[in-house]
Amino acid sequence: MSVDREVSVDSASERRTAPAVRLSGVGKRFTTDGAPVLDGIDLAIAPGEFVCLLGASGCGKSTLLSIMAGPEPATSGSVDVGREGAALMFQEPALFPWLTAGANIELALRLRGVPASGRRARAGELLDLVRLGGAGDKRVHELSGGMRQRVALARSLAQERPVLLMDEPFAALDAITRDLLHDELERIWRETGRTIVFVTHNVREAVRLGERVLLMSSRPGRIVREWRVDTSGQRRIGAPEVAALADEITNDLRTEIRRHAA
């Protein structure tokens, strides 16, 4: 079946109310006669919403992000991420080691068509946003793992797309650095108003960051449950409120894993 990549509506009032991401009946097979990786994914994400995707390894989370981003076509269903599309940030920073931090960001700006006269200043603004002001002339080998991820985040933001897709961006970092970057990402999300879809294996991370947590099943991947997170309370990763909801979600995740392992 062909996939419709819908076009955003022109009406200003409808743009304000339309989802930033809308998936309807999305399915994915890598071969014509192969088992489906994803099946019947229906999902609407509001503009400015922070949504976390959880699920066992191999459930199709990364494939779903790739479909939202565009490089991976869905086999069936419709995908709408708006006219401006989405930026995708991976677990590995994938910075060019022969370029400075600032030049890595400037490259993204050049690909977007930003004139040379404005690239350096804009790269500096983005480095300031991720709290790396003054590090623009540093080479990649001079940066810590957390700093590299900040540069990668700034490079993703340089694409100026309203939707940011993040595929386990903090998984390889130590716990303290990851906790600091949680704070930074939440601040950047609130300052920029981006819509964020964040894939993680870490249940507490999902509860710490997301306004909504979605649980995917395996074989094939479907969204089987969701939780709304109260963002008005304490959101530190070690807070009792975070731990309590994380325990509930973990129990459901274990049930899904056991069910598909049988």
C-alpha positions as CSV (number, residue, x, y, z in Angstrom):
1,M,0.0,0.0,0.0
2,S,1.3,3.5,-0.8
3,V,1.9,5.9,2.0
4,D,0.3,9.4,2.1
5,R,2.6,12.1,3.5
6,E,0.0,14.7,4.3
7,V,0.5,18.4,3.8
8,S,-0.3,20.8,6.6
9,V,-3.3,23.0,6.1
10,D,-3.0,26.7,5.2
11,S,-5.5,28.1,7.7
12,A,-3.7,29.8,10.6
13,S,-6.4,28.8,13.1
14,E,-6.2,25.1,11.9
15,R,-2.4,25.2,12.1
16,R,-2.6,26.2,15.8
17,T,-4.9,23.3,16.6
18,A,-3.6,20.6,14.2
19,P,-1.2,18.0,15.6
20,A,2.5,18.6,15.0
21,V,2.7,14.8,14.3
22,R,-0.1,12.6,13.1
23,L,0.3,8.9,12.3
24,S,-2.7,6.9,11.1
25,G,-2.6,3.1,10.7
26,V,1.2,3.2,10.1
27,G,2.7,-0.2,9.4
28,K,6.2,-1.4,8.3
29,R,7.5,-4.5,6.7
30,F,11.1,-4.7,5.5
31,T,10.2,-7.4,3.0
32,T,7.0,-8.1,1.2
33,D,6.4,-11.5,2.8
34,G,8.2,-10.7,6.1
35,A,6.6,-10.3,9.5
36,P,5.5,-6.7,10.3
37,V,7.8,-4.6,12.4
38,L,5.1,-2.0,13.1
39,D,1.4,-2.5,12.8
40,G,-1.5,-0.1,13.1
41,I,0.3,2.8,14.8
42,D,-2.2,5.7,15.5
43,L,-0.6,8.7,17.2
44,A,-1.3,12.4,17.4
45,I,1.2,14.7,19.1
46,A,0.3,18.3,19.9
47,P,2.6,21.2,19.0
48,G,5.1,21.8,21.7
49,E,4.4,18.5,23.4
50,F,7.2,16.3,24.8
51,V,6.4,12.6,24.2
52,C,8.6,9.6,25.3
53,L,8.5,6.2,23.6
54,L,9.4,3.1,25.6
55,G,9.6,-0.5,24.6
56,A,11.7,-3.6,24.6
57,S,14.7,-3.8,22.2
58,G,13.6,-4.5,18.7
59,C,10.1,-3.3,19.1
60,G,10.4,-0.7,16.3
61,K,11.0,2.5,18.3
62,S,13.9,3.7,16.1
63,T,12.1,2.5,12.9
64,L,9.1,4.6,13.9
65,L,11.4,7.7,14.4
66,S,12.9,7.1,11.0
67,I,9.5,7.0,9.4
68,M,8.6,10.3,11.1
69,A,11.8,11.8,10.0
70,G,11.3,10.7,6.4
71,P,14.3,8.5,5.4
72,E,12.4,5.3,6.1
73,P,9.1,4.9,4.2
74,A,6.1,3.3,5.9
75,T,4.6,0.3,4.2
76,S,1.1,1.4,5.0
77,G,-0.8,4.2,6.6
78,S,-0.4,8.0,6.6
79,V,2.4,10.2,8.1
80,D,2.0,13.9,8.7
81,V,4.9,15.9,10.3
82,G,4.0,19.2,8.7
83,R,5.6,21.0,5.8
84,E,8.9,21.7,7.6
85,G,9.5,18.1,8.6
86,A,11.5,16.9,11.6
87,A,15.1,16.9,12.7
88,L,16.6,13.7,14.0
89,M,19.2,13.3,16.7
90,F,20.9,10.0,17.3
91,Q,22.6,8.3,20.3
92,E,26.0,9.0,18.8
93,P,26.8,12.7,18.2
94,A,28.3,11.9,14.8
95,L,30.2,15.2,14.7
96,F,32.9,15.7,12.1
97,P,36.2,15.4,14.0
98,W,38.1,17.7,11.7
99,L,35.7,20.6,12.3
100,T,35.3,22.7,15.4
101,A,32.2,22.6,17.5
102,G,31.0,25.9,15.8
103,A,31.9,24.6,12.3
104,N,29.8,21.5,12.9
105,I,26.8,23.7,13.6
106,E,27.6,26.1,10.7
107,L,27.6,23.1,8.3
108,A,24.0,22.4,9.3
109,L,23.2,26.1,8.8
110,R,24.8,26.1,5.3
111,L,22.8,23.0,4.3
112,R,19.7,24.9,5.3
113,G,20.7,27.8,3.1
114,V,21.7,30.3,5.7
115,P,24.1,32.9,4.2
116,A,27.7,32.7,5.1
117,S,27.6,36.2,6.7
118,G,25.2,35.0,9.4
119,R,26.3,31.4,10.1
120,R,29.0,32.1,12.7
121,A,26.7,34.4,14.8
122,R,23.8,31.9,14.6
123,A,26.1,29.0,15.6
124,G,27.3,31.1,18.5
125,E,23.7,31.7,19.6
126,L,22.9,28.0,19.4
127,L,26.0,27.2,21.5
128,D,24.9,29.7,24.0
129,L,21.5,28.0,24.1
130,V,23.0,24.7,25.0
131,R,25.3,26.4,27.5
132,L,28.5,25.9,25.5
133,G,29.2,29.6,24.8
134,G,32.9,30.0,24.2
135,A,33.5,26.5,23.0
136,G,32.9,27.2,19.3
137,D,36.6,26.9,18.4
138,K,37.2,23.6,20.2
139,R,37.8,20.5,18.2
140,V,35.7,17.4,18.9
141,H,38.5,15.6,20.7
142,E,38.6,18.4,23.2
143,L,35.0,18.0,24.2
144,S,33.6,15.6,26.8
145,G,30.8,13.2,25.9
146,G,28.2,15.5,27.4
147,M,29.6,18.4,25.5
148,R,29.6,16.5,22.3
149,Q,25.9,15.7,22.8
150,R,25.2,19.4,23.4
151,V,26.9,20.3,20.1
152,A,24.8,17.6,18.4
153,L,21.7,19.0,20.0
154,A,22.6,22.5,18.8
155,R,23.2,21.1,15.3
156,S,19.8,19.6,15.3
157,L,18.2,22.8,16.5
158,A,20.1,24.6,13.7
159,Q,17.8,22.9,11.2
160,E,15.0,25.1,12.6
161,R,12.4,22.4,12.3
162,P,9.4,22.5,14.7
163,V,9.7,18.7,15.5
164,L,12.8,17.2,17.1
165,L,13.1,13.4,17.1
166,M,15.7,12.0,19.6
167,D,16.8,8.4,19.5
168,E,18.3,7.5,22.9
169,P,20.6,10.6,22.9
170,F,21.9,10.2,26.5
171,A,22.2,6.4,26.7
172,A,26.0,6.3,26.5
173,L,26.5,9.0,29.1
174,D,27.3,8.5,32.8
175,A,24.4,9.1,35.3
176,I,25.5,12.5,36.5
177,T,26.0,13.9,33.0
178,R,22.7,12.4,31.9
179,D,20.9,14.0,34.8
180,L,22.5,17.4,34.0
181,L,21.4,17.1,30.3
182,H,17.9,16.2,31.4
183,D,17.7,19.7,33.0
184,E,19.2,21.3,29.9
185,L,16.9,19.6,27.5
186,E,13.9,20.5,29.5
187,R,15.0,24.1,29.6
188,I,15.7,24.2,25.9
189,W,12.3,22.5,25.2
190,R,10.5,25.2,27.2
191,E,12.5,28.1,25.6
192,T,12.1,26.9,22.0
193,G,8.6,25.4,22.1
194,R,9.8,22.4,20.0
195,T,7.7,19.3,19.7
196,I,9.9,16.5,21.0
197,V,9.6,12.7,20.5
198,F,12.2,11.0,22.7
199,V,13.0,7.3,22.5
200,T,14.6,5.7,25.6
201,H,15.0,2.4,27.3
202,N,15.2,4.2,30.7
203,V,11.8,4.3,32.3
204,R,12.8,6.9,34.8
205,E,14.2,9.1,32.1
206,A,10.9,8.9,30.2
207,V,9.0,10.0,33.3
208,R,11.5,12.7,34.1
209,L,11.3,14.3,30.7
210,G,8.0,13.5,29.0
211,E,4.5,15.0,29.4
212,R,3.2,11.7,27.9
213,V,4.9,8.3,28.0
214,L,3.9,5.7,25.3
215,L,4.6,2.0,25.7
216,M,5.1,-0.1,22.6
217,S,4.7,-3.8,22.3
218,S,6.9,-6.1,20.2
219,R,6.4,-8.4,17.2
220,P,4.9,-6.2,15.8
221,G,5.3,-2.8,17.4
222,R,2.0,-1.3,18.5
223,I,1.3,1.4,21.1
224,V,-0.4,-0.5,23.9
225,R,-0.6,2.0,26.7
226,E,0.1,5.6,27.5
227,W,0.5,7.7,30.7
228,R,0.1,11.4,31.2
229,V,2.8,12.8,33.5
230,D,2.0,15.5,36.1
231,T,4.6,18.1,35.2
232,S,3.7,20.5,38.0
233,G,5.4,18.5,40.7
234,Q,9.0,17.5,41.4
235,R,10.6,16.1,38.3
236,R,14.1,15.1,39.5
237,I,14.9,11.6,38.4
238,G,15.2,10.5,42.0
239,A,12.0,12.1,43.2
240,P,9.3,9.8,44.8
241,E,6.7,10.9,42.2
242,V,9.0,9.9,39.4
243,A,9.9,6.7,41.0
244,A,6.3,5.7,41.7
245,L,5.1,6.2,38.1
246,A,8.3,4.6,36.8
247,D,7.6,1.5,38.8
248,E,4.1,1.3,37.4
249,I,5.3,1.6,33.8
250,T,8.2,-0.9,34.4
251,N,5.6,-3.5,35.6
252,D,3.7,-3.0,32.3
253,L,6.9,-3.1,30.3
254,R,7.9,-6.4,32.0
255,T,4.5,-7.9,31.2
256,E,4.9,-7.0,27.5
257,I,8.4,-8.5,27.4
258,R,7.3,-11.7,29.1
259,R,4.2,-11.9,26.8
260,H,6.3,-11.7,23.7
261,A,9.0,-14.0,25.0
262,A,6.6,-16.8,25.5
